[in-house]
C-alpha cells in the first residue's frame, strides 16, 4: 500500500520559522503523516539548527520526514552535514533534486560522468543507511545513446529514482511502463496531475492515478508525495488528498 505524503515545495512559502508550526498543524489536520522536505526551498539555512526546528515542529503535529529533496551541489558539498541533517530529521531517503543540465547537454559522456557522481554520493550516504533516489523533470526524456536519459541513467548507475508523475505525463512518458522498467528502484513518487503544460490537483488532469498507484505498488514504492506549484497550496492539497 502506497502511503500518501506531502512534498513541502507545495507549501514552501508557509515554512518560515514563525509560520512553520501552523503550516504543519494544517497539513496534519488533513490526515497527512509523511513529508518530503524540499530543503533548497526552505527559507532557513542548511544547518543542524534548521533540522532540529523542523523535527520539533513535525513531532509536535505527528508528522514524519521520510525523505529530503536536495540539489546535488548542496548535498555533495558537505557529506557529514548532509548525513547529520537527515539523521536529525529521521529521514532515510535523499531525493536528488535536479539533473546537471551542462553534463546532460554533452550527451553520453556527460551523462556517464553524472551517473558516476551519483554513484559516489550513493556510496557515501549508504554508510549511514540513507538511500539516494534521482528525481526527474522533463529533461530526462531527451534521448541519449538511443534511449531516454532516465533509462540510460538506470542502466549506467546504481541509484534509485523518485518518479514525478507530472513531468513524465507532460513529456508523453508512460508512467506505469516506466515504473515496471524501474521495478525495485522507486522508493517514492511525486504525485501531481497534469493539465496541458501545468500541474494541477490530483484527479483534475489527465493522469489515471488508480493505474499509476497499482503499478507503483508492484514496483515496490512506499510513498507518494503530493506536490504542486500553486498559489493556493492548502486548498489545492485538500483537493488532492480527497481525490487520492
KEBA-288545 format. One record per atom (N, C-alpha, C): residue in three letters; x, y, z. Coordinates in pm, whole numbers, padded with zeros to 5 digits, always signed. Layout:
<lumses>
ALAXYZ ...
</lumses>
This chain:
<lumses>
UNK+00084-00120+00000 UNK+00000+00000+00000 UNK+00088+00125+00000 UNK+00068+00212-00097 UNK+00145+00336-00104 UNK+00096+00432+00004 UNK+00187+00483+00086 UNK+00149+00579+00189 UNK+00155+00721+00132 UNK+00047+00798+00147 UNK+00048+00935+00095 UNK+00131+01028+00183 UNK+00179+01133+00123 UNK+00255+01233+00197 UNK+00257+01365+00121 UNK+00332+01459+00172 UNK+00341+01592+00113 UNK+00485+01626+00078 UNK+00507+01671-00044 UNK+00633+01731-00085 UNK+00624+01879-00048 UNK+00709+01925+00044 UNK+00689+02058+00102 UNK+00718+02173+00007 UNK+00766+02145-00115 UNK+00773+02252-00216 UNK+00635+02315-00232 UNK+00531+02234-00215 UNK+00393+02282-00230 UNK+00363+02395-00134 UNK+00412+02387-00011 UNK+00380+02487+00092 UNK+00504+02567+00132 UNK+00600+02577+00041 UNK+00730+02636+00075 UNK+00718+02778+00131 UNK+00619+02856+00084 UNK+00606+02994+00130 UNK+00547+03004+00270 UNK+00502+02891+00323 UNK+00443+02889+00457 UNK+00540+02836+00563 UNK+00664+02811+00522 UNK+00757+02742+00611 UNK+00864+02831+00671 UNK+00836+02958+00686 UNK+00926+03045+00761 UNK+00921+03003+00908 UNK+01026+03032+00985 UNK+01029+02988+01125 UNK+00904+03025+01204 UNK+00849+03144+01178 UNK+00734+03189+01257 UNK+00601+03127+01212 UNK+00597+03064+01095 UNK+00472+03004+01044 UNK+00482+02853+01027 UNK+00599+02797+01053 UNK+00622+02654+01032 UNK+00523+02568+01110 UNK+00507+02597+01238 UNK+00420+02517+01322 UNK+00276+02518+01276 UNK+00225+02634+01242 UNK+00086+02644+01195 UNK+00067+02571+01064 UNK+00164+02581+00973 UNK+00154+02510+00845 UNK+00149+02359+00868 UNK+00236+02309+00953 UNK+00238+02166+00981 UNK+00108+02123+01051 UNK+00053+02209+01134 UNK-00074+02178+01200 UNK-00186+02159+01098 UNK-00191+02247+00999 UNK-00295+02237+00896 UNK-00275+02115+00806 UNK-00150+02081+00779 UNK-00121+01963+00699 UNK-00165+01837+00774 UNK-00132+01830+00902 UNK-00168+01713+00982 UNK-00320+01699+00992 UNK-00391+01811+00996 UNK-00538+01807+01006 UNK-00603+01744+00883 UNK-00529+01739+00772 UNK-00581+01676+00650 UNK-00561+01525+00651 UNK-00496+01473+00754 UNK-00470+01330+00761 UNK-00336+01290+00703 UNK-00252+01387+00673 UNK-00118+01359+00619 UNK-00022+01333+00734 UNK+00061+01230+00719 UNK+00159+01197+00822 UNK+00303+01202+00771 UNK+00321+01191+00639 UNK+00455+01178+00581 UNK+00494+01304+00503 UNK+00621+01341+00514 UNK+00672+01459+00445 UNK+00799+01426+00367 UNK+00813+01492+00252 UNK+00944+01504+00190 UNK+00981+01651+00196 UNK+01090+01680+00262 UNK+01131+01819+00285 UNK+01210+01871+00166 UNK+01158+01976+00102 UNK+01227+02041-00010 UNK+01331+02137+00048 UNK+01448+02087+00076 UNK+01547+02157+00157 UNK+01591+02289+00093 UNK+01616+02289-00037 UNK+01668+02410-00102 UNK+01564+02521-00110 UNK+01438+02489-00081 UNK+01332+02591-00086 UNK+01286+02634+00052 UNK+01350+02584+00156 UNK+01320+02631+00290 UNK+01376+02773+00308 UNK+01299+02863+00368 UNK+01352+02997+00396 UNK+01438+02997+00522 UNK+01516+02890+00537 UNK+01606+02873+00650 UNK+01735+02811+00599 UNK+01847+02836+00664 UNK+01976+02786+00614 UNK+01988+02634+00629 UNK+02080+02576+00554 UNK+02107+02432+00560 UNK+02201+02406+00677 UNK+02141+02397+00796 UNK+02217+02377+00919 UNK+02144+02277+01007 UNK+02215+02225+01107 UNK+02152+02133+01200 UNK+02047+02203+01285 UNK+02064+02333+01311 UNK+01962+02406+01386 UNK+01830+02407+01309 UNK+01838+02421+01176 UNK+01716+02416+01095 UNK+01653+02277+01102 UNK+01735+02174+01091 UNK+01683+02038+01100 UNK+01614+02014+01235 UNK+01673+02065+01341 UNK+01614+02048+01474 UNK+01480+02121+01484 UNK+01472+02241+01426 UNK+01348+02318+01430 UNK+01237+02248+01351 UNK+01272+02196+01234 UNK+01173+02125+01152 UNK+01129+01998+01224 UNK+01224+01924+01281 UNK+01190+01800+01351 UNK+01098+01827+01470 UNK+01126+01932+01544 UNK+01042+01965+01659 UNK+00900+01998+01616 UNK+00886+02076+01510 UNK+00752+02111+01461 UNK+00680+01990+01406 UNK+00753+01904+01335 UNK+00693+01782+01280 UNK+00648+01690+01392 UNK+00734+01668+01491 UNK+00699+01580+01603 UNK+00575+01630+01677 UNK+00566+01759+01695 UNK+00453+01818+01767 UNK+00320+01786+01701 UNK+00322+01774+01567 UNK+00198+01754+01494 UNK+00185+01614+01434 UNK+00269+01522+01481 UNK+00258+01384+01438 UNK+00301+01359+01295 UNK+00391+01442+01245 UNK+00441+01428+01108 UNK+00579+01362+01109 UNK+00610+01292+01001 UNK+00738+01222+00989 UNK+00806+01262+00859 UNK+00928+01313+00869 UNK+01006+01347+00749 UNK+01071+01219+00699 UNK+01016+01165+00590 UNK+01066+01038+00537 UNK+01182+01058+00440 UNK+01183+01175+00374 UNK+01286+01200+00274 UNK+01315+01349+00266 UNK+01433+01379+00211 UNK+01472+01519+00187 UNK+01509+01533+00040 UNK+01452+01631-00026 UNK+01490+01661-00164 UNK+01596+01772-00160 UNK+01715+01740-00210 UNK+01828+01832-00201 UNK+01901+01834-00335 UNK+01940+01951-00380 UNK+02017+01963-00503 UNK+02158+01906-00482 UNK+02214+01849-00586 UNK+02344+01783-00575 UNK+02453+01876-00520 UNK+02465+02001-00568 UNK+02571+02086-00512 UNK+02559+02106-00361 UNK+02436+02106-00310 UNK+02415+02122-00166 UNK+02452+01993-00092 UNK+02397+01882-00137 UNK+02417+01756-00064 UNK+02560+01706-00069 UNK+02627+01728-00184 UNK+02762+01672-00201 UNK+02873+01761-00146 UNK+02841+01887-00117 UNK+02946+01981-00075 UNK+02994+01954+00068 UNK+02907+01895+00150 UNK+02945+01865+00289 UNK+02871+01738+00329 UNK+02928+01623+00297 UNK+02862+01495+00321 UNK+02831+01473+00470 UNK+02925+01500+00561 UNK+02892+01481+00704 UNK+02772+01566+00749 UNK+02764+01690+00699 UNK+02649+01775+00734 UNK+02521+01718+00676 UNK+02526+01674+00550 UNK+02407+01618+00486 UNK+02356+01497+00564 UNK+02446+01410+00602 UNK+02407+01291+00678 UNK+02350+01329+00814 UNK+02418+01419+00884 UNK+02373+01462+01016 UNK+02236+01531+01008 UNK+02216+01612+00904 UNK+02090+01682+00882 UNK+01976+01583+00866 UNK+01999+01482+00783 UNK+01895+01383+00759 UNK+01871+01296+00882 UNK+01976+01261+00952 UNK+01959+01181+01073 UNK+01885+01258+01181 UNK+01909+01387+01189 UNK+01837+01469+01286 UNK+01686+01468+01256 UNK+01652+01465+01128 UNK+01512+01462+01086 UNK+01451+01322+01090 UNK+01537+01220+01090 UNK+01488+01084+01082 UNK+01457+01040+00941 UNK+01510+01112+00842 UNK+01484+01082+00701 UNK+01580+00976+00649 UNK+01529+00885+00567 UNK+01611+00775+00517 UNK+01628+00777+00366 UNK+01565+00871+00296 UNK+01578+00881+00150 UNK+01621+01023+00116 UNK+01726+01035+00036 UNK+01766+01165-00018 UNK+01728+01167-00165 UNK+01639+01259-00201 UNK+01597+01273-00340 UNK+01683+01378-00408 UNK+01759+01336-00508 UNK+01844+01429-00583 UNK+01754+01517-00669 UNK+01756+01647-00643 UNK+01653+01737-00692 UNK+01647+01752-00844 UNK+01762+01773-00906 UNK+01760+01806-01050 UNK+01891+01763-01114 UNK+01883+01718-01238 UNK+02000+01672-01311 UNK+02091+01790-01348 UNK+02218+01763-01366 UNK+02314+01864-01411 UNK+02293+01885-01560 UNK+02236+01999-01597 UNK+02198+02023-01737 UNK+02320+02040-01827 UNK+02430+02091-01773 UNK+02550+02107-01855 UNK+02606+01971-01894 UNK+02605+01878-01800 UNK+02653+01744-01832 UNK+02556+01672-01925 UNK+02427+01690-01903 UNK+02328+01628-01992 UNK+02344+01678-02135 UNK+02377+01806-02151 UNK+02393+01864-02285 UNK+02511+01804-02359 UNK+02605+01742-02288 UNK+02721+01678-02351 UNK+02690+01538-02402 UNK+02566+01493-02381 UNK+02527+01362-02432 UNK+02582+01248-02349 UNK+02614+01139-02414 UNK+02655+01016-02345 UNK+02773+01038-02249 UNK+02883+01104-02292 UNK+02996+01120-02199 UNK+02958+01200-02075 UNK+02882+01305-02095 UNK+02842+01388-01982 UNK+02749+01314-01887 UNK+02656+01238-01943 UNK+02561+01166-01858 UNK+02629+01051-01784 UNK+02727+00988-01849 UNK+02804+00884-01780 UNK+02881+00943-01661 UNK+02937+01060-01681 UNK+03007+01126-01571 UNK+02909+01156-01457 UNK+02790+01202-01492 UNK+02691+01233-01389 UNK+02648+01108-01314 UNK+02633+00998-01385 UNK+02600+00871-01320 UNK+02708+00831-01221 UNK+02833+00852-01257 UNK+02944+00822-01166 UNK+02938+00911-01041 UNK+02904+01038-01061 UNK+02892+01130-00948 UNK+02782+01085-00852 UNK+02669+01044-00908 UNK+02559+00997-00824 UNK+02596+00868-00752 UNK+02665+00779-00821 UNK+02706+00653-00757 UNK+02800+00679-00640 UNK+02891+00774-00654 UNK+02982+00806-00543 UNK+02903+00863-00425 UNK+02807+00950-00455 UNK+02723+01006-00348 UNK+02641+00896-00282 UNK+02588+00805-00362 UNK+02510+00693-00310 UNK+02594+00612-00210 UNK+02718+00583-00246 UNK+02805+00505-00158 UNK+02830+00577-00026 UNK+02852+00707-00033 UNK+02878+00783+00088 UNK+02756+00787+00180 UNK+02638+00799+00121 UNK+02515+00803+00201 UNK+02479+00665+00256 UNK+02509+00562+00177 UNK+02473+00425+00217 UNK+02539+00385+00349 UNK+02657+00439+00375 UNK+02726+00407+00500 UNK+02646+00450+00622 UNK+02553+00547+00601 UNK+02468+00595+00710 UNK+02325+00542+00697 UNK+02304+00447+00606 UNK+02172+00388+00589 UNK+02075+00476+00512 UNK+02129+00567+00432 UNK+02045+00660+00354 UNK+02043+00617+00208 UNK+01925+00612+00149 UNK+01907+00577+00008 UNK+01909+00703-00078 UNK+01973+00696-00195 UNK+01974+00807-00290 UNK+01881+00776-00406 UNK+01787+00867-00433 UNK+01693+00849-00544 UNK+01692+00976-00630 UNK+01711+00960-00761 UNK+01712+01076-00851 UNK+01571+01113-00892 UNK+01538+01242-00882 UNK+01407+01294-00919 UNK+01412+01351-01061 UNK+01317+01310-01143 UNK+01317+01355-01283 UNK+01229+01477-01307 UNK+01271+01556-01405 UNK+01187+01659-01467 UNK+01161+01612-01611 UNK+01136+01707-01701 UNK+01120+01670-01842 UNK+01255+01648-01910 UNK+01363+01699-01849 UNK+01495+01687-01910 UNK+01535+01541-01935 UNK+01494+01454-01845 UNK+01536+01313-01852 UNK+01469+01236-01964 UNK+01385+01305-02044 UNK+01321+01237-02157 UNK+01387+01273-02291 UNK+01499+01346-02282 UNK+01584+01361-02401 UNK+01646+01225-02431 UNK+01677+01202-02556 UNK+01735+01073-02593 UNK+01888+01081-02588 UNK+01945+00982-02522 UNK+02090+00971-02507 UNK+02127+00826-02533 UNK+02219+00804-02625 UNK+02261+00668-02653 UNK+02149+00578-02699 UNK+02053+00635-02772 UNK+01944+00556-02828 UNK+01827+00530-02734 UNK+01829+00588-02613 UNK+01717+00570-02520 UNK+01698+00698-02441 UNK+01586+00708-02372 UNK+01564+00829-02293 UNK+01667+00833-02180 UNK+01704+00954-02142 UNK+01810+00971-02043 UNK+01777+00901-01911 UNK+01648+00899-01874 UNK+01610+00836-01748 UNK+01648+00688-01745 UNK+01618+00617-01853 UNK+01651+00475-01859 UNK+01801+00454-01881 UNK+01866+00549-01950 UNK+02012+00544-01962 UNK+02075+00551-01823 UNK+02024+00641-01739 UNK+02075+00653-01604 UNK+02051+00525-01523 UNK+01935+00465-01542 UNK+01904+00341-01471 UNK+02000+00230-01510 UNK+02040+00229-01638 UNK+02130+00125-01688 UNK+02274+00148-01645 UNK+02313+00275-01632 UNK+02454+00306-01608 UNK+02484+00360-01468 UNK+02389+00348-01378 UNK+02414+00386-01239 UNK+02342+00288-01147 UNK+02368+00301-01018 UNK+02304+00214-00919 UNK+02208+00291-00830 UNK+02176+00415-00867 UNK+02086+00495-00784 UNK+01941+00452-00805 UNK+01857+00488-00709 UNK+01713+00469-00722 UNK+01652+00593-00787 UNK+01519+00593-00800 UNK+01452+00703-00868 UNK+01325+00745-00794 UNK+01300+00875-00797 UNK+01175+00932-00746 UNK+01099+00981-00869 UNK+01010+00898-00920 UNK+00943+00929-01046 UNK+00837+01037-01023 UNK+00843+01142-01104 UNK+00749+01253-01095 UNK+00639+01233-01200 UNK+00515+01216-01153 UNK+00406+01184-01246 UNK+00376+01298-01342 UNK+00383+01421-01296 UNK+00352+01536-01384 UNK+00452+01549-01497 UNK+00581+01552-01463 UNK+00682+01571-01567 UNK+00682+01454-01664 UNK+00656+01335-01614 UNK+00653+01218-01703 UNK+00535+01226-01798 UNK+00418+01259-01746 UNK+00298+01271-01831 UNK+00312+01384-01931 UNK+00367+01497-01888 UNK+00380+01615-01976 UNK+00466+01585-02097 UNK+00566+01498-02079 UNK+00655+01466-02190 UNK+00606+01348-02273 UNK+00488+01296-02240 UNK+00435+01183-02314 UNK+00485+01049-02267 UNK+00549+01045-02151 UNK+00600+00919-02097 UNK+00490+00831-02043 UNK+00512+00703-02045 UNK+00417+00604-01994 UNK+00455+00573-01849 UNK+00381+00629-01754 UNK+00419+00617-01613 UNK+00419+00471-01566 UNK+00312+00394-01590 UNK+00315+00254-01545 UNK+00428+00173-01610 UNK+00455+00198-01739 UNK+00563+00125-01806 UNK+00699+00159-01746 UNK+00720+00285-01713 UNK+00846+00325-01650 UNK+00859+00266-01510 UNK+00751+00263-01437 UNK+00754+00201-01305 UNK+00792+00054-01316 UNK+00740-00012-01418 UNK+00775-00152-01439 UNK+00923-00167-01474 UNK+00973-00077-01560 UNK+01113-00083-01601 UNK+01207-00055-01483 UNK+01159+00025-01387 UNK+01242+00063-01272 UNK+01203-00015-01146 UNK+01139-00127-01164 UNK+01088-00204-01051 UNK+01199-00232-00948 UNK+01165-00208-00823 UNK+01261-00227-00716 UNK+01353-00109-00692 UNK+01339-00003-00775 UNK+01429+00112-00764 UNK+01351+00243-00751 UNK+01225+00235-00709 UNK+01143+00356-00694 UNK+01085+00358-00553 UNK+01160+00409-00455 UNK+01108+00411-00318 UNK+00993+00509-00298 UNK+00986+00612-00383 UNK+00878+00708-00370 UNK+00848+00774-00504 UNK+00728+00832-00512 UNK+00687+00908-00629 UNK+00650+01049-00585 UNK+00658+01142-00681 UNK+00597+01273-00663 UNK+00465+01269-00738 UNK+00355+01286-00666 UNK+00222+01274-00724 UNK+00164+01411-00752 UNK+00145+01441-00879 UNK+00073+01562-00919 UNK+00017+01538-01058 UNK-00100+01593-01080 UNK-00170+01571-01206 UNK-00120+01669-01312 UNK-00162+01646-01436 UNK-00114+01724-01550 UNK-00233+01769-01633 UNK-00242+01900-01654 UNK-00345+01957-01741 UNK-00275+02050-01839 UNK-00260+02002-01963 UNK-00183+02077-02061 UNK-00037+02079-02022 UNK+00017+02199-02002 UNK+00157+02213-01962 UNK+00171+02263-01819 UNK+00065+02245-01739 UNK+00069+02286-01599 UNK+00033+02169-01509 UNK+00092+02170-01390 UNK+00050+02069-01293 UNK-00078+02117-01224 UNK-00154+02023-01173 UNK-00280+02057-01109 UNK-00310+01954-01000 UNK-00422+01973-00930 UNK-00460+01884-00822 UNK-00484+01742-00876 UNK-00452+01643-00796 UNK-00477+01504-00832 UNK-00626+01486-00862 UNK-00654+01421-00974 UNK-00793+01399-01014 UNK-00850+01509-01100 UNK-00771+01612-01127 UNK-00820+01725-01206 UNK-00749+01737-01341 UNK-00673+01633-01377 UNK-00598+01636-01503 UNK-00613+01507-01579 UNK-00509+01470-01651 UNK-00516+01359-01747 UNK-00457+01228-01698 UNK-00405+01224-01575 UNK-00338+01103-01526 UNK-00437+01009-01459 UNK-00427+00882-01493 UNK-00507+00777-01429 UNK-00432+00731-01304 UNK-00463+00792-01190 UNK-00387+00763-01069 UNK-00417+00625-01011 UNK-00534+00571-01038 UNK-00561+00434-00993 UNK-00463+00338-01059 UNK-00441+00356-01189 UNK-00346+00272-01261 UNK-00203+00297-01214 UNK-00170+00424-01195 UNK-00035+00459-01151 UNK-00005+00400-01015 UNK-00098+00408-00922 UNK-00074+00358-00786 UNK-00065+00206-00784 UNK-00142+00139-00869 UNK-00129-00006-00879 UNK+00010-00044-00929 UNK+00056+00026-01033 UNK+00189-00002-01088 UNK+00299+00033-00988 UNK+00279+00140-00913 UNK+00378+00182-00814 UNK+00391+00079-00703 UNK+00279+00023-00662 UNK+00283-00078-00556 UNK+00358-00202-00604 UNK+00331-00244-00728 UNK+00402-00359-00784 UNK+00551-00330-00793 UNK+00585-00204-00826 UNK+00726-00165-00841 UNK+00798-00153-00706 UNK+00723-00158-00596 UNK+00785-00153-00465 UNK+00792-00016-00400 UNK+00722+00082-00458 UNK+00723+00216-00400 UNK+00654+00217-00264 UNK+00704+00299-00174 UNK+00647+00306-00040 UNK+00566+00433-00018 UNK+00613+00546-00075 UNK+00548+00674-00050 UNK+00507+00742-00181 UNK+00396+00814-00174 UNK+00353+00901-00284 UNK+00339+01042-00230 UNK+00438+01127-00258 UNK+00441+01262-00203 UNK+00368+01360-00295 UNK+00259+01417-00247 UNK+00180+01511-00326 UNK+00257+01641-00343 UNK+00260+01688-00466 UNK+00333+01812-00496 UNK+00254+01893-00597 UNK+00262+02023-00587 UNK+00201+02110-00686 UNK+00256+02251-00672 UNK+00276+02316-00785 UNK+00310+02459-00785 UNK+00180+02536-00797 UNK+00134+02590-00686 UNK+00002+02651-00680 UNK+00003+02773-00590 UNK-00083+02870-00622 UNK-00095+02989-00539 UNK-00187+02965-00419 UNK-00255+02850-00417 UNK-00344+02817-00306 UNK-00305+02680-00250 UNK-00188+02671-00187 UNK-00133+02540-00153 UNK-00221+02455-00061 UNK-00275+02512+00043 UNK-00354+02432+00136 UNK-00487+02389+00074 UNK-00548+02477-00003 UNK-00673+02443-00071 UNK-00648+02334-00176 UNK-00541+02350-00253 UNK-00508+02252-00356 UNK-00473+02118-00293 UNK-00399+02122-00183 UNK-00362+01998-00115 UNK-00485+01925-00064 UNK-00583+02000-00014 UNK-00707+01938+00033 UNK-00778+01862-00079 UNK-00784+01924-00198 UNK-00847+01859-00314 UNK-00771+01733-00353 UNK-00640+01743-00359 UNK-00559+01627-00397 UNK-00575+01513-00298 UNK-00576+01544-00170 UNK-00593+01438-00069 UNK-00729+01372-00082 UNK-00833+01453-00100 UNK-00968+01396-00114 UNK-00977+01304-00236 UNK-00921+01348-00348 UNK-00929+01268-00470 UNK-00837+01147-00465 UNK-00724+01161-00396 UNK-00632+01048-00385 UNK-00696+00936-00303 
</lumses>
